[in-house]
């Protein structure tokens, strides 16, 4: 939680709110890759990248 608070304070102080959508997209892509890594759809996920 401290990391998220520090990240939010960084974005707030330096007016870098454009970073929020990028961070969310990267987290979602990472979550999809981790969850699909052992499933039957893994070949389809990896073919996207």
PDBQT receptor file of N, H, CA, C and O in Angstrom, charges set to zero:
ATOM      1  N   UNK A   1       0.812  -1.198   0.000  1.00  0.00    +0.000 N 
ATOM      2  CA  UNK A   1       0.000   0.000   0.000  1.00  0.00    +0.000 C 
ATOM      3  C   UNK A   1       0.859   1.267   0.000  1.00  0.00    +0.000 C 
ATOM      4  O   UNK A   1       0.469   2.285  -0.571  1.00  0.00    +0.000 OA
ATOM      5  N   UNK A   2       2.008   1.201   0.630  1.00  0.00    +0.000 N 
ATOM      6  H   UNK A   2       2.325   0.373   1.094  1.00  0.00    +0.000 HD
ATOM      7  CA  UNK A   2       2.871   2.381   0.659  1.00  0.00    +0.000 C 
ATOM      8  C   UNK A   2       3.341   2.755  -0.749  1.00  0.00    +0.000 C 
ATOM      9  O   UNK A   2       3.486   3.933  -1.075  1.00  0.00    +0.000 OA
ATOM     10  N   UNK A   3       3.574   1.742  -1.567  1.00  0.00    +0.000 N 
ATOM     11  H   UNK A   3       3.457   0.785  -1.302  1.00  0.00    +0.000 HD
ATOM     12  CA  UNK A   3       4.007   2.006  -2.934  1.00  0.00    +0.000 C 
ATOM     13  C   UNK A   3       2.926   2.768  -3.701  1.00  0.00    +0.000 C 
ATOM     14  O   UNK A   3       3.222   3.719  -4.424  1.00  0.00    +0.000 OA
ATOM     15  N   UNK A   4       1.680   2.347  -3.537  1.00  0.00    +0.000 N 
ATOM     16  H   UNK A   4       1.440   1.574  -2.950  1.00  0.00    +0.000 HD
ATOM     17  CA  UNK A   4       0.582   3.026  -4.229  1.00  0.00    +0.000 C 
ATOM     18  C   UNK A   4       0.403   4.459  -3.729  1.00  0.00    +0.000 C 
ATOM     19  O   UNK A   4       0.123   5.365  -4.514  1.00  0.00    +0.000 OA
ATOM     20  N   UNK A   5       0.565   4.655  -2.432  1.00  0.00    +0.000 N 
ATOM     21  H   UNK A   5       0.792   3.918  -1.795  1.00  0.00    +0.000 HD
ATOM     22  CA  UNK A   5       0.460   6.013  -1.887  1.00  0.00    +0.000 C 
ATOM     23  C   UNK A   5       1.591   6.898  -2.417  1.00  0.00    +0.000 C 
ATOM     24  O   UNK A   5       1.374   8.055  -2.778  1.00  0.00    +0.000 OA
ATOM     25  N   UNK A   6       2.792   6.338  -2.457  1.00  0.00    +0.000 N 
ATOM     26  H   UNK A   6       2.969   5.399  -2.164  1.00  0.00    +0.000 HD
ATOM     27  CA  UNK A   6       3.930   7.095  -2.984  1.00  0.00    +0.000 C 
ATOM     28  C   UNK A   6       3.746   7.419  -4.458  1.00  0.00    +0.000 C 
ATOM     29  O   UNK A   6       4.054   8.525  -4.903  1.00  0.00    +0.000 OA
ATOM     30  N   UNK A   7       3.245   6.458  -5.205  1.00  0.00    +0.000 N 
ATOM     31  H   UNK A   7       2.994   5.560  -4.844  1.00  0.00    +0.000 HD
ATOM     32  CA  UNK A   7       3.001   6.681  -6.626  1.00  0.00    +0.000 C 
ATOM     33  C   UNK A   7       1.942   7.756  -6.836  1.00  0.00    +0.000 C 
ATOM     34  O   UNK A   7       2.100   8.622  -7.696  1.00  0.00    +0.000 OA
ATOM     35  N   UNK A   8       0.868   7.706  -6.059  1.00  0.00    +0.000 N 
ATOM     36  H   UNK A   8       0.740   7.002  -5.361  1.00  0.00    +0.000 HD
ATOM     37  CA  UNK A   8      -0.189   8.715  -6.179  1.00  0.00    +0.000 C 
ATOM     38  C   UNK A   8       0.352  10.098  -5.807  1.00  0.00    +0.000 C 
ATOM     39  O   UNK A   8       0.058  11.078  -6.492  1.00  0.00    +0.000 OA
ATOM     40  N   UNK A   9       1.135  10.188  -4.736  1.00  0.00    +0.000 N 
ATOM     41  H   UNK A   9       1.373   9.393  -4.180  1.00  0.00    +0.000 HD
ATOM     42  CA  UNK A   9       1.709  11.477  -4.333  1.00  0.00    +0.000 C 
ATOM     43  C   UNK A   9       2.656  12.017  -5.400  1.00  0.00    +0.000 C 
ATOM     44  O   UNK A   9       2.683  13.222  -5.652  1.00  0.00    +0.000 OA
ATOM     45  N   UNK A  10       3.429  11.136  -6.026  1.00  0.00    +0.000 N 
ATOM     46  H   UNK A  10       3.407  10.157  -5.821  1.00  0.00    +0.000 HD
ATOM     47  CA  UNK A  10       4.314  11.556  -7.112  1.00  0.00    +0.000 C 
ATOM     48  C   UNK A  10       3.511  12.159  -8.257  1.00  0.00    +0.000 C 
ATOM     49  O   UNK A  10       3.837  13.233  -8.763  1.00  0.00    +0.000 OA
ATOM     50  N   UNK A  11       2.451  11.449  -8.660  1.00  0.00    +0.000 N 
ATOM     51  H   UNK A  11       2.186  10.576  -8.249  1.00  0.00    +0.000 HD
ATOM     52  CA  UNK A  11       1.645  11.942  -9.782  1.00  0.00    +0.000 C 
ATOM     53  C   UNK A  11       0.938  13.242  -9.426  1.00  0.00    +0.000 C 
ATOM     54  O   UNK A  11       0.788  14.120 -10.275  1.00  0.00    +0.000 OA
ATOM     55  N   UNK A  12       0.509  13.367  -8.193  1.00  0.00    +0.000 N 
ATOM     56  H   UNK A  12       0.631  12.654  -7.504  1.00  0.00    +0.000 HD
ATOM     57  CA  UNK A  12      -0.209  14.568  -7.770  1.00  0.00    +0.000 C 
ATOM     58  C   UNK A  12       0.719  15.780  -7.694  1.00  0.00    +0.000 C 
ATOM     59  O   UNK A  12       0.357  16.868  -8.142  1.00  0.00    +0.000 OA
ATOM     60  N   UNK A  13       1.897  15.598  -7.137  1.00  0.00    +0.000 N 
ATOM     61  H   UNK A  13       2.191  14.714  -6.773  1.00  0.00    +0.000 HD
ATOM     62  CA  UNK A  13       2.823  16.717  -6.975  1.00  0.00    +0.000 C 
ATOM     63  C   UNK A  13       3.402  17.196  -8.297  1.00  0.00    +0.000 C 
ATOM     64  O   UNK A  13       3.591  18.395  -8.501  1.00  0.00    +0.000 OA
ATOM     65  N   UNK A  14       3.678  16.270  -9.179  1.00  0.00    +0.000 N 
ATOM     66  H   UNK A  14       3.524  15.296  -9.013  1.00  0.00    +0.000 HD
ATOM     67  CA  UNK A  14       4.332  16.634 -10.441  1.00  0.00    +0.000 C 
ATOM     68  C   UNK A  14       3.370  16.729 -11.617  1.00  0.00    +0.000 C 
ATOM     69  O   UNK A  14       3.799  16.876 -12.762  1.00  0.00    +0.000 OA
ATOM     70  N   UNK A  15       2.069  16.645 -11.340  1.00  0.00    +0.000 N 
ATOM     71  H   UNK A  15       1.720  16.525 -10.411  1.00  0.00    +0.000 HD
ATOM     72  CA  UNK A  15       1.018  16.773 -12.369  1.00  0.00    +0.000 C 
ATOM     73  C   UNK A  15       1.213  15.761 -13.491  1.00  0.00    +0.000 C 
ATOM     74  O   UNK A  15       1.108  16.100 -14.670  1.00  0.00    +0.000 OA
ATOM     75  N   UNK A  16       1.493  14.530 -13.120  1.00  0.00    +0.000 N 
ATOM     76  H   UNK A  16       1.578  14.255 -12.162  1.00  0.00    +0.000 HD
ATOM     77  CA  UNK A  16       1.718  13.460 -14.093  1.00  0.00    +0.000 C 
ATOM     78  C   UNK A  16       0.526  12.500 -14.118  1.00  0.00    +0.000 C 
ATOM     79  O   UNK A  16       0.712  11.283 -14.084  1.00  0.00    +0.000 OA
ATOM     80  N   UNK A  17      -0.676  13.029 -14.176  1.00  0.00    +0.000 N 
ATOM     81  H   UNK A  17      -0.827  14.017 -14.204  1.00  0.00    +0.000 HD
ATOM     82  CA  UNK A  17      -1.861  12.185 -14.136  1.00  0.00    +0.000 C 
ATOM     83  C   UNK A  17      -2.021  11.343 -15.395  1.00  0.00    +0.000 C 
ATOM     84  O   UNK A  17      -2.796  10.387 -15.399  1.00  0.00    +0.000 OA
ATOM     85  N   UNK A  18      -1.310  11.676 -16.453  1.00  0.00    +0.000 N 
ATOM     86  H   UNK A  18      -0.680  12.453 -16.450  1.00  0.00    +0.000 HD
ATOM     87  CA  UNK A  18      -1.375  10.882 -17.669  1.00  0.00    +0.000 C 
ATOM     88  C   UNK A  18      -0.735   9.514 -17.473  1.00  0.00    +0.000 C 
ATOM     89  O   UNK A  18      -0.933   8.615 -18.289  1.00  0.00    +0.000 OA
ATOM     90  N   UNK A  19       0.033   9.348 -16.396  1.00  0.00    +0.000 N 
ATOM     91  H   UNK A  19       0.195  10.079 -15.733  1.00  0.00    +0.000 HD
ATOM     92  CA  UNK A  19       0.652   8.050 -16.122  1.00  0.00    +0.000 C 
ATOM     93  C   UNK A  19      -0.349   7.021 -15.598  1.00  0.00    +0.000 C 
ATOM     94  O   UNK A  19      -0.123   5.819 -15.737  1.00  0.00    +0.000 OA
ATOM     95  N   UNK A  20      -1.435   7.468 -15.005  1.00  0.00    +0.000 N 
ATOM     96  H   UNK A  20      -1.619   8.445 -14.892  1.00  0.00    +0.000 HD
ATOM     97  CA  UNK A  20      -2.399   6.549 -14.392  1.00  0.00    +0.000 C 
ATOM     98  C   UNK A  20      -2.980   5.553 -15.393  1.00  0.00    +0.000 C 
ATOM     99  O   UNK A  20      -2.986   4.358 -15.100  1.00  0.00    +0.000 OA
ATOM    100  N   UNK A  21      -3.473   5.983 -16.569  1.00  0.00    +0.000 N 
ATOM    101  H   UNK A  21      -3.468   6.954 -16.807  1.00  0.00    +0.000 HD
ATOM    102  CA  UNK A  21      -3.995   4.985 -17.511  1.00  0.00    +0.000 C 
ATOM    103  C   UNK A  21      -2.932   4.002 -17.997  1.00  0.00    +0.000 C 
ATOM    104  O   UNK A  21      -3.227   2.827 -18.213  1.00  0.00    +0.000 OA
ATOM    105  N   UNK A  22      -1.711   4.472 -18.170  1.00  0.00    +0.000 N 
ATOM    106  H   UNK A  22      -1.471   5.427 -17.995  1.00  0.00    +0.000 HD
ATOM    107  CA  UNK A  22      -0.635   3.573 -18.593  1.00  0.00    +0.000 C 
ATOM    108  C   UNK A  22      -0.352   2.505 -17.540  1.00  0.00    +0.000 C 
ATOM    109  O   UNK A  22      -0.178   1.331 -17.865  1.00  0.00    +0.000 OA
ATOM    110  N   UNK A  23      -0.309   2.917 -16.298  1.00  0.00    +0.000 N 
ATOM    111  H   UNK A  23      -0.451   3.871 -16.033  1.00  0.00    +0.000 HD
ATOM    112  CA  UNK A  23      -0.039   1.977 -15.215  1.00  0.00    +0.000 C 
ATOM    113  C   UNK A  23      -1.161   0.956 -15.113  1.00  0.00    +0.000 C 
ATOM    114  O   UNK A  23      -0.903  -0.231 -14.912  1.00  0.00    +0.000 OA
ATOM    115  N   UNK A  24      -2.399   1.405 -15.249  1.00  0.00    +0.000 N 
ATOM    116  H   UNK A  24      -2.608   2.370 -15.412  1.00  0.00    +0.000 HD
ATOM    117  CA  UNK A  24      -3.543   0.493 -15.170  1.00  0.00    +0.000 C 
ATOM    118  C   UNK A  24      -3.510  -0.515 -16.315  1.00  0.00    +0.000 C 
ATOM    119  O   UNK A  24      -3.758  -1.702 -16.102  1.00  0.00    +0.000 OA
ATOM    120  N   UNK A  25      -3.208  -0.057 -17.516  1.00  0.00    +0.000 N 
ATOM    121  H   UNK A  25      -3.007   0.907 -17.690  1.00  0.00    +0.000 HD
ATOM    122  CA  UNK A  25      -3.150  -0.963 -18.666  1.00  0.00    +0.000 C 
ATOM    123  C   UNK A  25      -2.034  -1.989 -18.491  1.00  0.00    +0.000 C 
ATOM    124  O   UNK A  25      -2.232  -3.172 -18.771  1.00  0.00    +0.000 OA
ATOM    125  N   UNK A  26      -0.862  -1.546 -18.030  1.00  0.00    +0.000 N 
ATOM    126  H   UNK A  26      -0.701  -0.585 -17.803  1.00  0.00    +0.000 HD
ATOM    127  CA  UNK A  26       0.243  -2.490 -17.815  1.00  0.00    +0.000 C 
ATOM    128  C   UNK A  26      -0.100  -3.513 -16.740  1.00  0.00    +0.000 C 
ATOM    129  O   UNK A  26       0.243  -4.688 -16.878  1.00  0.00    +0.000 OA
ATOM    130  N   UNK A  27      -0.765  -3.090 -15.680  1.00  0.00    +0.000 N 
ATOM    131  H   UNK A  27      -1.043  -2.136 -15.568  1.00  0.00    +0.000 HD
ATOM    132  CA  UNK A  27      -1.162  -4.026 -14.632  1.00  0.00    +0.000 C 
ATOM    133  C   UNK A  27      -2.176  -5.038 -15.146  1.00  0.00    +0.000 C 
ATOM    134  O   UNK A  27      -2.086  -6.222 -14.822  1.00  0.00    +0.000 OA
ATOM    135  N   UNK A  28      -3.140  -4.586 -15.943  1.00  0.00    +0.000 N 
ATOM    136  H   UNK A  28      -3.214  -3.624 -16.206  1.00  0.00    +0.000 HD
ATOM    137  CA  UNK A  28      -4.137  -5.499 -16.497  1.00  0.00    +0.000 C 
ATOM    138  C   UNK A  28      -3.511  -6.493 -17.467  1.00  0.00    +0.000 C 
ATOM    139  O   UNK A  28      -3.850  -7.676 -17.443  1.00  0.00    +0.000 OA
ATOM    140  N   UNK A  29      -2.605  -6.029 -18.315  1.00  0.00    +0.000 N 
ATOM    141  H   UNK A  29      -2.330  -5.068 -18.335  1.00  0.00    +0.000 HD
ATOM    142  CA  UNK A  29      -1.929  -6.943 -19.238  1.00  0.00    +0.000 C 
ATOM    143  C   UNK A  29      -1.091  -7.972 -18.484  1.00  0.00    +0.000 C 
ATOM    144  O   UNK A  29      -1.077  -9.147 -18.849  1.00  0.00    +0.000 OA
ATOM    145  N   UNK A  30      -0.405  -7.544 -17.455  1.00  0.00    +0.000 N 
ATOM    146  H   UNK A  30      -0.417  -6.589 -17.159  1.00  0.00    +0.000 HD
ATOM    147  CA  UNK A  30       0.379  -8.471 -16.643  1.00  0.00    +0.000 C 
ATOM    148  C   UNK A  30      -0.496  -9.497 -15.951  1.00  0.00    +0.000 C 
ATOM    149  O   UNK A  30      -0.138 -10.672 -15.870  1.00  0.00    +0.000 OA
ATOM    150  N   UNK A  31      -1.638  -9.060 -15.453  1.00  0.00    +0.000 N 
ATOM    151  H   UNK A  31      -1.929  -8.105 -15.519  1.00  0.00    +0.000 HD
ATOM    152  CA  UNK A  31      -2.566  -9.971 -14.795  1.00  0.00    +0.000 C 
ATOM    153  C   UNK A  31      -3.128 -10.987 -15.782  1.00  0.00    +0.000 C 
ATOM    154  O   UNK A  31      -3.264 -12.164 -15.449  1.00  0.00    +0.000 OA
ATOM    155  N   UNK A  32      -3.454 -10.546 -16.988  1.00  0.00    +0.000 N 
ATOM    156  H   UNK A  32      -3.344  -9.590 -17.259  1.00  0.00    +0.000 HD
ATOM    157  CA  UNK A  32      -3.968 -11.466 -18.007  1.00  0.00    +0.000 C 
ATOM    158  C   UNK A  32      -2.911 -12.503 -18.364  1.00  0.00    +0.000 C 
ATOM    159  O   UNK A  32      -3.223 -13.687 -18.494  1.00  0.00    +0.000 OA
ATOM    160  N   UNK A  33      -1.681 -12.074 -18.521  1.00  0.00    +0.000 N 
ATOM    161  H   UNK A  33      -1.428 -11.112 -18.415  1.00  0.00    +0.000 HD
ATOM    162  CA  UNK A  33      -0.605 -13.015 -18.877  1.00  0.00    +0.000 C 
ATOM    163  C   UNK A  33      -0.371 -14.019 -17.754  1.00  0.00    +0.000 C 
ATOM    164  O   UNK A  33      -0.174 -15.205 -18.017  1.00  0.00    +0.000 OA
ATOM    165  N   UNK A  34      -0.390 -13.563 -16.519  1.00  0.00    +0.000 N 
ATOM    166  H   UNK A  34      -0.550 -12.600 -16.305  1.00  0.00    +0.000 HD
ATOM    167  CA  UNK A  34      -0.156 -14.469 -15.387  1.00  0.00    +0.000 C 
ATOM    168  C   UNK A  34      -1.304 -15.470 -15.251  1.00  0.00    +0.000 C 
ATOM    169  O   UNK A  34      -1.069 -16.662 -15.053  1.00  0.00    +0.000 OA
ATOM    170  N   UNK A  35      -2.531 -14.993 -15.354  1.00  0.00    +0.000 N 
ATOM    171  H   UNK A  35      -2.722 -14.025 -15.515  1.00  0.00    +0.000 HD
ATOM    172  CA  UNK A  35      -3.676 -15.888 -15.180  1.00  0.00    +0.000 C 
ATOM    173  C   UNK A  35      -3.852 -16.842 -16.350  1.00  0.00    +0.000 C 
ATOM    174  O   UNK A  35      -4.313 -17.968 -16.162  1.00  0.00    +0.000 OA
ATOM    175  N   UNK A  36      -3.497 -16.419 -17.543  1.00  0.00    +0.000 N 
ATOM    176  H   UNK A  36      -3.122 -15.504 -17.696  1.00  0.00    +0.000 HD
ATOM    177  CA  UNK A  36      -3.675 -17.270 -18.722  1.00  0.00    +0.000 C 
ATOM    178  C   UNK A  36      -2.457 -18.138 -18.989  1.00  0.00    +0.000 C 
ATOM    179  O   UNK A  36      -2.471 -18.937 -19.926  1.00  0.00    +0.000 OA
ATOM    180  N   UNK A  37      -1.420 -18.005 -18.205  1.00  0.00    +0.000 N 
ATOM    181  H   UNK A  37      -1.408 -17.356 -17.444  1.00  0.00    +0.000 HD
ATOM    182  CA  UNK A  37      -0.188 -18.752 -18.448  1.00  0.00    +0.000 C 
ATOM    183  C   UNK A  37      -0.357 -20.255 -18.376  1.00  0.00    +0.000 C 
ATOM    184  O   UNK A  37       0.294 -20.979 -19.130  1.00  0.00    +0.000 OA
ATOM    185  N   UNK A  38      -1.207 -20.743 -17.497  1.00  0.00    +0.000 N 
ATOM    186  H   UNK A  38      -1.736 -20.155 -16.884  1.00  0.00    +0.000 HD
ATOM    187  CA  UNK A  38      -1.374 -22.180 -17.352  1.00  0.00    +0.000 C 
ATOM    188  C   UNK A  38      -2.667 -22.702 -17.940  1.00  0.00    +0.000 C 
ATOM    189  O   UNK A  38      -3.035 -23.847 -17.678  1.00  0.00    +0.000 OA
ATOM    190  N   UNK A  39      -3.352 -21.919 -18.707  1.00  0.00    +0.000 N 
ATOM    191  H   UNK A  39      -3.053 -20.989 -18.919  1.00  0.00    +0.000 HD
ATOM    192  CA  UNK A  39      -4.647 -22.364 -19.224  1.00  0.00    +0.000 C 
ATOM    193  C   UNK A  39      -4.561 -22.725 -20.698  1.00  0.00    +0.000 C 
ATOM    194  O   UNK A  39      -3.502 -22.633 -21.318  1.00  0.00    +0.000 OA
ATOM    195  N   UNK A  40      -5.685 -23.133 -21.239  1.00  0.00    +0.000 N 
ATOM    196  H   UNK A  40      -6.546 -23.208 -20.736  1.00  0.00    +0.000 HD
ATOM    197  CA  UNK A  40      -5.749 -23.551 -22.643  1.00  0.00    +0.000 C 
ATOM    198  C   UNK A  40      -5.702 -22.373 -23.606  1.00  0.00    +0.000 C 
ATOM    199  O   UNK A  40      -5.438 -22.556 -24.794  1.00  0.00    +0.000 OA
ATOM    200  N   UNK A  41      -5.954 -21.173 -23.109  1.00  0.00    +0.000 N 
ATOM    201  H   UNK A  41      -6.168 -21.024 -22.144  1.00  0.00    +0.000 HD
ATOM    202  CA  UNK A  41      -5.936 -20.007 -24.002  1.00  0.00    +0.000 C 
ATOM    203  C   UNK A  41      -4.566 -19.352 -24.077  1.00  0.00    +0.000 C 
ATOM    204  O   UNK A  41      -4.406 -18.332 -24.748  1.00  0.00    +0.000 OA
ATOM    205  N   UNK A  42      -3.580 -19.919 -23.401  1.00  0.00    +0.000 N 
ATOM    206  H   UNK A  42      -3.710 -20.747 -22.856  1.00  0.00    +0.000 HD
ATOM    207  CA  UNK A  42      -2.236 -19.333 -23.376  1.00  0.00    +0.000 C 
ATOM    208  C   UNK A  42      -1.642 -19.138 -24.770  1.00  0.00    +0.000 C 
ATOM    209  O   UNK A  42      -1.051 -18.087 -25.019  1.00  0.00    +0.000 OA
ATOM    210  N   UNK A  43      -1.767 -20.099 -25.695  1.00  0.00    +0.000 N 
ATOM    211  H   UNK A  43      -2.247 -20.953 -25.492  1.00  0.00    +0.000 HD
ATOM    212  CA  UNK A  43      -1.188 -19.864 -27.033  1.00  0.00    +0.000 C 
ATOM    213  C   UNK A  43      -1.806 -18.657 -27.745  1.00  0.00    +0.000 C 
ATOM    214  O   UNK A  43      -1.130 -17.974 -28.513  1.00  0.00    +0.000 OA
ATOM    215  N   UNK A  44      -3.072 -18.401 -27.492  1.00  0.00    +0.000 N 
ATOM    216  H   UNK A  44      -3.622 -18.956 -26.867  1.00  0.00    +0.000 HD
ATOM    217  CA  UNK A  44      -3.728 -17.267 -28.132  1.00  0.00    +0.000 C 
ATOM    218  C   UNK A  44      -3.280 -15.943 -27.518  1.00  0.00    +0.000 C 
ATOM    219  O   UNK A  44      -3.138 -14.945 -28.225  1.00  0.00    +0.000 OA
ATOM    220  N   UNK A  45      -3.058 -15.933 -26.204  1.00  0.00    +0.000 N 
ATOM    221  H   UNK A  45      -3.174 -16.744 -25.630  1.00  0.00    +0.000 HD
ATOM    222  CA  UNK A  45      -2.592 -14.717 -25.526  1.00  0.00    +0.000 C 
ATOM    223  C   UNK A  45      -1.181 -14.383 -25.997  1.00  0.00    +0.000 C 
ATOM    224  O   UNK A  45      -0.889 -13.225 -26.291  1.00  0.00    +0.000 OA
ATOM    225  N   UNK A  46      -0.300 -15.386 -26.072  1.00  0.00    +0.000 N 
ATOM    226  H   UNK A  46      -0.538 -16.328 -25.833  1.00  0.00    +0.000 HD
ATOM    227  CA  UNK A  46       1.080 -15.138 -26.444  1.00  0.00    +0.000 C 
ATOM    228  C   UNK A  46       1.222 -14.763 -27.914  1.00  0.00    +0.000 C 
ATOM    229  O   UNK A  46       2.188 -14.102 -28.293  1.00  0.00    +0.000 OA
ATOM    230  N   UNK A  47       0.277 -15.176 -28.737  1.00  0.00    +0.000 N 
ATOM    231  H   UNK A  47      -0.508 -15.714 -28.429  1.00  0.00    +0.000 HD
ATOM    232  CA  UNK A  47       0.348 -14.811 -30.144  1.00  0.00    +0.000 C 
ATOM    233  C   UNK A  47       0.032 -13.327 -30.358  1.00  0.00    +0.000 C 
ATOM    234  O   UNK A  47       0.423 -12.750 -31.373  1.00  0.00    +0.000 OA
ATOM    235  N   UNK A  48      -0.662 -12.721 -29.422  1.00  0.00    +0.000 N 
ATOM    236  H   UNK A  48      -0.980 -13.189 -28.597  1.00  0.00    +0.000 HD
ATOM    237  CA  UNK A  48      -0.966 -11.290 -29.510  1.00  0.00    +0.000 C 
ATOM    238  C   UNK A  48       0.318 -10.478 -29.404  1.00  0.00    +0.000 C 
ATOM    239  O   UNK A  48       0.478  -9.463 -30.082  1.00  0.00    +0.000 OA
ATOM    240  N   UNK A  49       1.228 -10.931 -28.550  1.00  0.00    +0.000 N 
ATOM    241  H   UNK A  49       1.097 -11.755 -27.999  1.00  0.00    +0.000 HD
ATOM    242  CA  UNK A  49       2.451 -10.189 -28.322  1.00  0.00    +0.000 C 
ATOM    243  C   UNK A  49       3.549 -10.689 -29.224  1.00  0.00    +0.000 C 
ATOM    244  O   UNK A  49       4.668 -10.179 -29.176  1.00  0.00    +0.000 OA
TER     245      UNK A  49
